[in-house]
Amino acid sequence: MKIRRPATPAERTALAALTALASLMSAASALGQGAPRQVCTQEYAPVCARLGGATITYSNRCFAEAAGAQVIAPGRCAAGSPPAPTPGTR
């Protein structure tokens, strides 16, 4: 039977650091479990889409779908419908 020696302080520190890193990575992974982020081009090909009860003009189909809206027609929505903000801007 082989007798194990006690871990050195450096080994205990390394093990604690690895455990903390694994916990952080697990938590970050759990946060990212939602829908994958979508990357859209800046092409301007407007679509009219419905999000909730509102009709909104998006700059292209990709931005509408990324927002969770349902595209209902190509082109801009009827007058009075506000344009959707470009993601990442205010």
Secondary structure as the mmCIF struct_conf table of DSSP 4:
data_model
#
loop_
_struct_conf.conf_type_id
_struct_conf.id
_struct_conf.beg_label_comp_id
_struct_conf.beg_label_asym_id
_struct_conf.beg_label_seq_id
_struct_conf.end_label_comp_id
_struct_conf.end_label_asym_id
_struct_conf.end_label_seq_id
HELX_LH_PP_P HELX_LH_PP_P1 LYS A 2 THR A 8
HELX_RH_AL_P HELX_RH_AL_P1 PRO A 9 LEU A 31
TURN_TY1_P TURN_TY1_P1 GLY A 32 GLN A 33
BEND BEND1 GLY A 34 ALA A 35
HELX_LH_PP_P HELX_LH_PP_P2 PRO A 36 ARG A 37
STRN STRN1 VAL A 47 LEU A 51
TURN_TY1_P TURN_TY1_P2 GLY A 52 GLY A 53
STRN STRN2 ALA A 54 TYR A 58
BEND BEND2 SER A 59 ASN A 60
HELX_RH_AL_P HELX_RH_AL_P2 ARG A 61 ALA A 66
TURN_TY1_P TURN_TY1_P3 ALA A 67 GLY A 68
HELX_LH_PP_P HELX_LH_PP_P3 ALA A 69 ALA A 69
STRN STRN3 GLN A 70 PRO A 74
BEND BEND3 GLY A 75 GLY A 75
HELX_LH_PP_P HELX_LH_PP_P4 ARG A 76 ALA A 78
TURN_TY1_P TURN_TY1_P4 ALA A 79 GLY A 80
HELX_LH_PP_P HELX_LH_PP_P5 SER A 81 PRO A 82
STRN STRN4 PRO A 83 PRO A 83
HELX_LH_PP_P HELX_LH_PP_P6 ALA A 84 THR A 86
TURN_TY1_P TURN_TY1_P5 PRO A 87 GLY A 88
#
